[in-house]
Amino acid sequence: MAVVVVESPAKAKTINKYLGSDYTVLASYGHVRDLPPKDGSVDPEHDFEMKWEVASESQKHVRAIAEALKDDGKLILATDPDREGEAISWHLLEALTKRRAIKKDTEVARVVFNAITKSAVTTAMENPRDVDMELVHAYLARRALDYLVGFKLSPVLWRKLPGAKSAGRVQSVSLRLIVEREMEIEAFKAREYWTVKALLETPRGETFEARLTTLDGKKLDKFDLADEAAAKDAVAKISARDLSVASVEAKPATRNPAAPFMTSTLQQEASRKFGMGARQTMSTAQRLYEAGFITYMRTDGIDMAPEAVMAARDAIKARYGENYLPKSPRMYKNKAKNAQEAHECIRPTDMNRAPGDIGRLEPDQYKLYELIWKRSIASQMEAARFERTTVEIGASDKVVGLRATGQVVTFDGFLKVYFEGRDDVDLDADNDDDRRLPQIAQGDRTPQKSVTPEQHFTQPPPRYTEATLVKRMEELGIGRPSTYASIVSTIQERAYVRKEKNRLYPEDKGRLVTAFLENYFGRYLDYNFTANLEEDLDRVTTGDEDYKHLLSNFWTDFSKALGATEGLRITEVLEKINEVLEPHLFPATPEDPEPRRCKSCGDGRLSLRTARSGGAFIGCSNYPECRYTRPLSGDTDGDADIGGPDGKLLGYNDDGEKVTMRRGPYGLYVQLGEVTEENKKPKRSSIPKGMDPDVVDLKRALELLSLPRLVGMHPEDGEKVETAIGRFGPYVKHGKTYASLKDPEEVLTLGMNRAVELIAQKNARGGGRAAAKPIRELGEHPDGGVIGVYEGRYGPYVKWEKTNATLPESIDKDAVTLEEAVELINAKKPKKKAPAKKKPAAKKTAAKKTATKKKAPAKKSAAKDDGPELIEDDKDDPKAAAG
């Protein structure tokens, strides 16, 4: 029997059904080797030698494949059909050769298939080839570049910009996009303009709306009606005249369907229609691919195989009729910069298999399959046809002219199946085209029912969503399909960016990193430089560029840039960032024309400062005489006093003590009185997250300061039931039982009935000490034992035996799969076991090793903190998590 190796057990299970008992199908569980996350794993001084090691969790998988090869003389490498899949095959080959599992007479073949179907797998087995070393070299070049940028640039950040976590070759460029968009929004000055609309009536009594387009014989531009006075003057001129229809023009128009999905457009549409993040989309698509429902989902090609096109046309004809089928198949060409079109588009493996024809699927899988099926079918359907009507209305003296537009769908075409979503509708544009107009003819009088002026303000550019960020990166030629999901996730996980209501906001930490890199490593944040480097890497793929020559050229300039920062002092760096971020950190206003003057001492200069513990804040140059500080984000609640040394005065209590609202390192709080020699710790109470600071007046502040609050005595045992705010937020307490309050208002309003209910629920869960029950069970771990999903204090997590792994925000607890859980648990498990193996050796040479440990803490820290993020190009590929 031949040994076939694929990435995941799910894929192995599906393929095994097609190949039968003549083959042993095993899973590698993603990559089996990686660069150790420490300095020196790529050595520029020795021809960019790369030191690989088999990951501890991969040892058993390599061993299993080696054992199988003892009885079988043929190895078939059937990993995914892309650069990353080729690299996995190469790593397997290298690791097995090193173990001497591959002998001189062992037959090794590489096969690829774009879909996991019986015909695709059978055809692939009949057409074996060797490992494509040009693809492997392209992979090695990317890994080396990302490693060198990450492990050489991140330590510079740590030394020169305390509190910064890391930088990455593509990650930092995508962060720059978000930061620059935010600065555009902050610099944006809204401009007022007015429009005038009239509700008119046809001779048959039907009404329609028309917009003023000409005034005093001149076509109106957007800002011609600049204020209310101009708008009212226009209203008066319209109202004083009799209007009639000057012309009616109806024109036919068509709309063609969108192209089939590639990786980036699938991520964008799933975000628009379902709110799915890029990583969640790819994880769901991975499972559909491994189950044999769709073709390979990491592609920048939109071409569809000829047999799939014909199958789509047959399905359209059978389901919707001949009218919906164009005379000839539609052909699509990729417009994206740097598109390789190495693979087919993302489509169903069977065009006749509609969503309803598939058996039971998880909700996310069903939604995504339906989206892919509809888009694929629609891409080969007839265009939609419309009739667009424009009605011009005016007065006999031609002082005013109005226009009404509308359209009617005369044939729905592909719209019968699918309509592509849009990211950001232009709020400043007039979107009247979809309106239906009543029957009207030239010369008809149109009496006025009303004439209305409307005030508008221009809108700033919208913040990026995950979908629009991916779209922009694709347009610029930054990154590749397999990298988008990991890049977008990484900048959020590192707290450089936060996601609110599906929009991406840069955190101050992200702004600081971007400002630093733009000033000292500007070339490597340049969009064109990054895109050109991607083109060079693509040339390695085609064999037109030697990958070590590319690395040498990059390293020559990059190492010089690193050396130029060695003599930089932190104060120089901070002052440079002060200048760059001054509009954000110190915005000038009419009320405060000197924003950098200290609000406390009056003559100190405010600037960016760093704390010993890491992180940054705004402080006074007269420190320690003046101790004024405020967070980088400045006056986030709209009241500068809160960040000042005296806080914002809310009023006085009955004893005449001052009550203030202040900002501390952990957020907003209220304080009673001032710090004095006699009262060094005045009473304070946090304002819980979720409580609007604007509603915290004197009464609310005194209520918070009076906590803990007695709700009453428990009806069963007569013990106190109290509410209070603790380290983890508001809670209700009864004896030794603490139950969290999700609504922060309840800390002040909770009644006894609700309190007893919450306490009972907490006790039913075991009061925190008894074994928690899983929300749901996912299945068996490969090593035995059930994996379950649990709800924890810090969010949902998965558990196997004694190993817990927190679910990242990108994975919904209701959608997490067994494969994802196994990956998270396996990633967590080795970290706990590693120290135990090293302890005996450490004891024997304790005296000698003490000095060694003191010399290299920074490097070890760098590896542990930044390894997973720095190697960013394909590192978080969902298929690597297939185990």
N, C-alpha and C positions, 0 to 999 in steps of 0.2 A: 504493500500500500504506500502511496506517495503521501508525504506530509505537506499539507497546505496551511500556510500561516496568513491570518488576517488580523485586523486590529482589535476587534471586540468580540466577546462571546455571543452577542446578539447576531452579529454578522456571520459568525462561524456557524451558528445554529441554522440560519436561513440557507447558507451555502451547502451545508452538510446534506440538507434535504435534496438538493439538486445533484450532488456528486455521488451520493450513495456510499456503500460499505467499502468500496475500493480505495477510499481516501480517508486519512485522518486529518480532520480540520481543527486547528488549534488557534488560540488568540494570543497576540503579543501584549494586549492591553495597552495599546498606544506605543509610544517610544520606549525602548528598553535601555537606551543609553542617553546620557546628557553630559554637558559640561559641569563639573563641580562648581557650585556657586561660591567661588572664592577667587581672589586675585591670582593670576598666573595660569589660568586654564587655557588662555589663548596667549601665545608668546610671540610678540612682534619681532623680538630679537633673533628668533630661530625659525625664520620663514613661516611665521604664523602657525606654528605647531599647536594642535588642539588636543587637549588631554581629556579623553572621555572616560566615563565610568558607568557601570551598570547600576541603575538605581536599586536600592535594597528591596523595594517591593516588586522589582522586575526580575530578581534573581530566580524566583521559583518558576516564572513563566519561561525564561530562557532554559532552565533546567528541564522543564517538561518537554520543550521542543527537542532538546538534545537527546533526551531519553527516547523519544519517539523515533529519532533518526537512527538509533542503534539497530532497529529492526527494518527500517525502510531506507532504500538507497537513493531516494529522490526528494528534493526540497522544492516546493513551489511557493514563491513569495507573491501573495495576492493582495498586497496592501493597496490603499486608495490610489486613484490614477492622477496624482498631482505631485508637485515637488516634495511636499511633506511625506506623502506616501512612499515616494521613491527613497527618501532619506531613511524611513523606518525599515524598509527592506535592506538597505545598505548597512544600517546599524546591526540588524539581525545577522546578516552575513558575517560581519566583522566579529560580533560577539561569539557566534557559533564556531567560527574558525579559530578564535583564540582558545576556546574550550576543547578544540580538536574534535568537535562533533561533526565537522565537515571533513571528509577524507578525500583523497585524490580521485577516488571513483564515485564520489557523491555527485549526482546530477542536480544542478541548480538551475531553476528557471524562474523568470519573472513574468507574471501575467497581469493584465489590467482589464477592467470592465467598468463601463460608465453607469451600469444599472445592475442591481442584484436580481436578475431574472434567470430562468433556466437557460434560455437561448443565449443571453449575454455571457453567462458563466461558461457554458459549453463552448461557445465560439472563442472565448479567451483562452481556454485550456488547449485549444487546437492551434493557437498562435503564440507560443512562448517567445520570450526574448531575454536578453541580458539586462542587468540593472543599468539604467541610463545614467552614466557618470556625469554628463553635462548637467542634468537636473540635480544630482547630488552636489556638484560643485556650486551651483546656484544656492542650494540650501546652506552649504558650508560658509559661503561668503556672507549670507544674511546673518547667520548665527554669530559669526566672528565679528561682524560690524556691530550688531546689537549688543554683543557682550562687551566689546571694547568701549563703546559709548557709555554703556551702563556702569561698568566697573571702574572706568577711569574718570568719568565725569561726575558721577554721584558723590564720591569722596570729596571732590572739590566743592560741591554744594554743601556738604556737611560741615566742612571747615570754614567756608566763607559766608555761609548763610544758615546759621543755626536754626534748626527746626524743619529745614527742607528735607524731604525724604529721598528723592531720586530723580533722575532724568533718563530719557530714552530717545532713541533715534527718531522714531515716528510718534511716540507718545507725546513728546514735548512739542512737536509741531502741531499736533491736533489740539493740545492745550492752548497754544498760541492763538489758534483760530477762535476759541471760545473767549479768551481774554480780550482779544481785539474787538470782537463783536460787542462785548460788554462795555468797552471804552467808547465805541461808536454810540451806543445807547446813552451813556452818561453825557457825552458831548453833544448829543442831539438837542436842538432847540426847536420846539414845536412852532409851527407857523399857522396862523389862523386863516381860514378861507370860508366862503359861504357859497351855497348853491340855492337855486330856487326851483321848486317843483309846483306844477299846477295839476289839479284834478279836473279833467275835462269830460264832457258828455257828448256822446254821438247822437245823431238824429233819432236813433232807435232807443235812446234812454240808457245805453250802457256807458259805464265810466272807464276811463283809463288815465294813466299818469304820464305826463310829459315833462321834460327837463329843459330849462332855459339854456340855449346854446349861443344865441347872438343878441346883442344889445346895442342899440344905436347904430345898426348896420355893421357892427364889428363882431367877429367871432370871439367868444369869451375864452380866455385861458384860465387855468386852474385858480390863479390868485388874483384875477381881475376884480372879483367881488371880495375885497380884503377885509371888510368890516360890516357891522350890522347896518350902518347908515347906507352903504352902497347896496346891500341886499334889499333893504326896505324901499329904496328908490326904484330898484328893478321890479319889485312887487307892485308898486304904484303904477308903473308904466304898463305892466301886463294887465292889471285890473282895469285900466282906463280904456282898453281896446277890445274890439270884437275880433275873435280868432276864428280861423277856418283852415281846413287842410290844404296845404300848398302842393304836396305830392305824396304818393304812396308807392314805395318801391319794394318789391319782393324778389329776393335772390336765393337761388338754391345754394346749399353748402353741404359739405361732407366732413365727417370726422372718422379717421382711421383708428383701428385698435392699437393698443400699446404692444410692444414687443414681448415675447415670453420672458420669464424671470431669469436673471442672473443673481449672484449672491447679494450684491448691494441693493438691487431693486426689490428683492424679496424682503430684505431687512427693512427697507423703507416702507413698503406697503403693509407689512405686518405691524409696524409701529403706528402707522396712520390709522389702520382699521381696527386693530386689536389692542394697541398700547403695549405690544410685546417688545422688550429690549432686544438688542442685536444678539446677545449671547443666548437668550431664551429661544429666539427664532432659530438659531443655528443648532441648538441642542434638540429642538423638536424636529427640525428637518433631518438631523442625523438619524433619529429613530425611524422616521418614515423611509429613509434611504436603506437602512439596514434591514427593514422589514420587506424591502422589495417594492415599495409603492411609488417611489420617485427616483429620478436619475440623480447623479452625484450633485451635491448641493454647494460645492465650492468651485465656482466657475465665473469667469468674466466674459463668457461667450453667450450670444443670444441666437445662435444658429440652431435649427432643429433638424434632426436626422430625417432624411427623405422618407423613410418608412413611417416615422412618427407623424410627419406632415400628412401623408396619405391616410393614416389612421384617424387623424384629427378631422380631415375632410369627410371621411366616411361617417364619423360620429355626428358631425354637424348636419349632414344630409339626413341621417336617420332620425335625429332628435328634433331638428328645427325646420327641415325642408330645403328644397333646392334654392329658394330665394335667398337664403342666408349664406350660400356658398359662393365665393368669388370665382370667376372663370379660371383663374390660375392661382397656384399657391403663392402665399406672401413670403417675401424674402426680407430678412432684417440684417442690418449692418451696425456694428457697435460704434458709437460715437465717443465713448469714454477715452480719455487720454491714457496711453500705455496699456490699452486692452490687448491681452494676448490671444483671446479666443481659442484657448487650448482645448476647451471642452464644449460639449453641447450645452444648451440652455437647461434650466431646471424645469422638468415636466413630469407628468405621470408616466410610469413605465407602460401602462395600458390606457390608451386614450378613451376606450369604451367603458372604463371603470369609473363611473361617477361617484361622488362622495357617498351617496346613499347605497351604492352597491358594495361598499366595503363593510366588513364586519365591525366588531366593537373596537373603537379607538378612544384614546384619552381625549378630553375636550380640546386641548391645544393642538393635538395632532389632527383631529378632525377639521378644525378651523383652518389650519395651515394647508392641509391637503386640498380642501375645498377651494381655497384661494389659488393654489397652484393649478388645479384642474381648470377652473374657470378662466384664468389668465391664458393658459395654454390653448384652450379651445377658442376663446375669443380672438386670439392673435391670428387665427386662420379664417375668421368670419368676414362677411361683407361689411363695408363701411356703413356707418349710420348716416342717414340723409335728413337734412333740415330745410326748412324754408325760413329765411331770416327777413323780417319786414322792418322797414324804416319809414316812419311817418313824419313829414316835416309840417309844422303848423306855424302860421304867422298872421300878422295883421296887414291890412292893405298898405299902410305907410312904411312897412318893413322896419319899424323901430325895434320890435322884439321878434325873436324866432325861437321856437321850441321844437324838441324832437322826442319822439317815442319810439322805442325799439322793442322787438320781441321775436320769438322764434317758435316754430311748430315742428315737431318731429314727424316727418312724413314716412320714414322707415327706420325702425330701431336698430336693425343690423346687429353688430356685436354687443350693443347696449342691452340686448335681451338677456345676455349672460353676465356681463362684467363691465364695471365702470371704474377707471383708475382714480385713486384718491389724490388729493392735492395737499401740499404741506402747509403753506401760509397764504391765505387769500389776501390780496391787496385791499386793505380797508379804505384806502384813499380812492380806489377805482370805482367807477359806476358799473355795477353788475346787473344790468337790466335785460341782458340778452335772453334769459330764460323765461321772461314774462310773456304770457299770451295776450295778444291784442284783439279787441273786438272787431267785427266787420266795419270797415270804414272806407270811404272813397274820396278822391280828390274833389275839392269844392265844398265838402260837407262843413257846415258850421259846427263849432265846438264850444258851446257855452261853458263858462267857468263855474265849477262848483266851489273851488277854493284855490288860493295861491299861497304857498308856504315857503318862507325862507328857512334854511337849515345851516346851522353853524358846524364847522368841522375844524379839526386840527390835524396837521400831518403827523404820521405815526413813525416812531423810530424803527429801525430794522428789527425783525423778531429775533429773539434768542434761539439758539440752535436746539433742536430736538435731536435724539439719537439718529433719527432718519435723515434730517437735513444735514447733520454733521457728516454722516457717511456719504451723503450725496456730494457735499462740498469736497471732501477728501478725494473722492473718485474723480471729480472734475479736475482737481489740481494734479492728479496722478500720484497722490501720496498713499502709501500702503498698498495692500493687495486684498482680494476678497477674504482670504483666510485670516487676515490680521484685524479687520475692522472691529469684530466683536470684542476681542481681547483689549484693543486700544481703548475703546469707549468704556469698558468695564474698569480698566486699570486706573484711569484718571479719576474715576469716582471712588474706587477702593482706597486710593492714596489720599483722599480728602482734598484733592486739588480742585475738584468740581463737585457740585451737589445737584441732584435732580429734584425739581419741584414742579408738580403738575405737568410732567413730561418735558419740561424745559431744563436746559443745562446752564447753571450759574457758576461762574468761577469763584472759588473761595479766595480769601486773601493770601493764603499759602500758595495757591496756584498763580496768583498775580506776581508774587515776589519771585518765584522760580522763573517765570517767563521774563520778567524784567531783568533778572540777573543773566539769564542765558542770552537774551537779545543784545545785552551790552558787551558781554565777554565771549560769547560763542555764537554771534549773530549769523554767521555763515551757515551753521548747522541747524538753524531754525528757519532758514530761507526756504520758501515754498518751491522755488525753481530748483534750488540745489537738491532738495530731497527728491523731487520728481525726476531730475536728471540722474540721480544715483539709482533710482528704481529702473530707469532705462538701461543703465550700465549693468545692473544685476540681471535684467532680461537678456542682455547680450551674452552673459555667461550661460544662461539657459540654452541659447541657440549655438553655443560654441564659438561665438565671435569675440569673446573677451576672456582672458585668463583671470581666474578669480584671485589668485595671489598677487597678480599685478594690480588689480583693482584695490585690494586691501592695502598694498604698499603705498599707492598714491593717496589713499584716504588717510592712512596713519601718519604719513610725512607731515601733512598740514595740521592734522588734528593734535598730534603730540606737541607741535609748536604752540598751538592755542592753549593747551593744558599748561605748558611751561610758562606762558606769559602771565598766568594767574598766580604763580607761586609766591611772588612778592606782595600780592595784594593784602592790605589790612582790612579787617572787618569794617572799620569805620569808613574807609574809602568806598567799600561796596555798598554800605547802607546809605551813604550820602548820594551815591549815583542813583540808587533805587528811589531815594527821596525825590530826586529831580524827575525821574521818569514817571513815577506814580503820583506826582504832586496834584494833578487835577482830581485824582481819586482820593488820596489821603488827606489833602488840605484844600478842599474846594472853596474858592473865593465867592462871597455873596455880597450884595449891597449892605447887608447888616454886619458882615464880618469881612472887610476888605483885606485884612492881614491875618489869614487863617493860621499862619505858622507862629504867630505870637502866642505865648503861653497864656491860657485862660486863668491861671492861678496867680503867678507872680507878676505877670504883666510885661516883663522884659526878656524872659527866656525864649529860646527858639525851639519849636516842636520839631521832632524828627523821629525817624524809625529807629527803634532800639531792640536789642535781643536780650532775653533772660538767660541766666545760667542753665536753667532747666530745659532750654530750647524754646522755640516759639518767638514771636515778635509782638511789639506793641508800640504805641506812640508815647514818648516821654519828653520831659523838659531838659534843655541844655544846662540848666542851673542845678541839676541834681548833684549832691543830696540835699542842698538847701531847699529846693522846690521838688516835691514828690508827686507832681501832677502826672497822671497817666490816663490813657484811654486805649481801648482795643483798636486794631487796625481798621475794623469796619466802621469805626467812627460812630456817628449819631444815627444808629439804625432805627431808633424809634421816633426820630424826628425831634428830639429834645436834647440839645447839646449839654444841658446842665447835668443829665444823668451820668455822663462820663467824667464830669468834673470832680474836684476833691470834696465839694460840699453836697453833691447830689442834687436832686430836684426836690424842692420843698413841696410837700403835699398838704401841710398844715400842722396843727398842734393838738396834743391830747388834752384831757381835762386838767392835767397837772402842769400844763404849759410847756411840755417837752416837744421838741421838734420831731416831726415825722417826715422822713425823706425816702426817695427812691434812688437807688444807686446801681452801678454796674460793677460786678466783681469778676474774678477769673472764671467762675462757673455760671455766669448769667446775671440776671436782674434780681435784686432783693430790696426789701424795705427795712429801714432802720429806725429805731426809737432813740432819740438823743444823739449826743456826740461823744467821740473818744476823748476822755479826760484822764488826769492822773488818778482820780478816784474811780472812774468808770472806764476801764481799759477795754471792756468787751460789752458794748451796748447791745441790747436785744435786737436780733435780726431774724428775718424770715424770708426764705426764697420765694420768688414768684414762680410757681410751677410752669413747666413747659406746656404750651397749649392755652394758657390764660393770657388774654390780650392785655398788654401793659396799659393800653389806653383806658381800660375800665378800672384800673387800680387808682381809686381816689383815696381821700383820707379815711372814709368809712371802711373801704375794702382793706386798706393797709392795716388799720387797727384790728380788723378781724383776723388777718394773717398773723399779726404779731401776738395775738391772744392764743394761738395754737400751742399745745394740743387742745382740741375742742371736745368737750364731753357730749356725746350723743345721748347717752342714758345708761341705764343698768340693763344688762342682758336678761331677758325674761326667764331663762332656764336656770342660771346660777347666780344672778344678781351681781356679777362682776362688771366693772366699767367697760363701756364701749366708747372708744375715742377715735378721732381723726387727727392726722398731723401730716407734715411734709418731711420726708426723710431723704437720704442720699439718692434713692432711686425714684423719688417722686412722691405724690400724695398716697396715703394709705389709711385703712381703718384697722384698728387693733382691738383684740379681745383676748385677754390673758397673754399667751405666747403665740397667738395666731395673728399674722399680719396679712391683710388682703389688699392688693393694689387697687387704686381708683383710676380708671381710665379717663374719666372726665375730671379735670382739675377743679371745676366748680364744686364738685361733690365734697371736697374737703371742708367747705363752709356750709353746705346745704344738706348733706346726707341725713336721712331720717332713720329711725330704728328698724323699720321693716326691711328696708333695702340693706342696711348694715348687717342684720341677722342673716339675710339671704347670701350676701357676699362671704361672710364668715363660714356659713354652712358649706358653700361651694368650695372654699379653700380647704376646709377640714375633709371634705369628701375626696379631694385630690391628695390627701395625705399630709397636709400642713407643711409640706416642704421637705419632710424627711423620708416618708414612705416612698417606695418605688413608683415613679410616675407611669401612667399608662400611655401607650402611643396613640397619636391621632389616627394613624393607620400603619399597617405593616406592608413593607415593600416586597419582601421575599427573602430568600436565603442568600447569605454571603457565600462566595466561592469556597471559603474555608469552613463553612458550616455555621449555623446560627442565624436567627432571624434579624433583619435590619428593620427598624421602625422609625417613624417620624414623630418627634415630640415637640411640645411647646415649652420653651424655657424662659427664664427671667430676661435673658438678653436676646430673645427671639427664637424662632424654630430651629431645630437641629435634628440630625440623624444619629442613631445610636446602634452600635453592634458590640455585644458583650460589654466591656468596660471602656470602649472607645466612643467618645462623643465628637461630632464635627458640626460646627455651626453652618447653617445654610447661608450662602451669600445672598445679598439683596436681589441679585439677578435671577435667582431660582425660587419660584413660588412653592411654598410647602405643599400645596395641593397638586402641583404638577411635577414634583421631583420624581425621577425614575430610579429604579434599582441600580442601573449602571452609573448614574451620577452620584448616588449615595456611596457606592463601593469606592469610586474614585476619591471622594472627600474623606472617607474613613481611612483608606490606604495612605493618603497623603498625611494624615494626622498621626497614624500609628507609629511610624518609624521614629518620629521626633521624641516619643516617650521612651523607646527602647534603647536608643543609641547611647545615652550616658552610662547605662548599667554595664555595657560591654567594656567601656574604657576605664572604669573605676579601679580594677585590680592593678593595671599598669601604672596608673597615676600614683598609687600608694607606694610602689616600690621605688620610684624616682621622684618623689615629691620635691626634694630639695633642688634637684636639677631643673625640673619643669617649671618651677615658680618663675624663674627669670624668663623662660621662653614665653610663658603666657603673658607676661607683662609687655613683651615686645610687640605682639601682634593682635591686640584686642580689636583694633579698628577693622582689620581685614576680616576677622571672623564675624564681627557684627555686620559688616557690609554684606557678607554672604547670606547671613540668616535673614536680614531685613529686606534686602533688595533683589535677591536672585530671581524669584519668580516674575518680578515686574520688568527687570532690566532686559532680559532676553525676551523681547516682546514680539518679534516677527514670527507669528505662527505658534508661539509657545502655549497660548491658551486655546489652541485649536480644539474644539469640542471632541474631535475624534480621538485625541490623546486621552480623553476622559472616558473612552468607551467601555473601559473595564468596570 
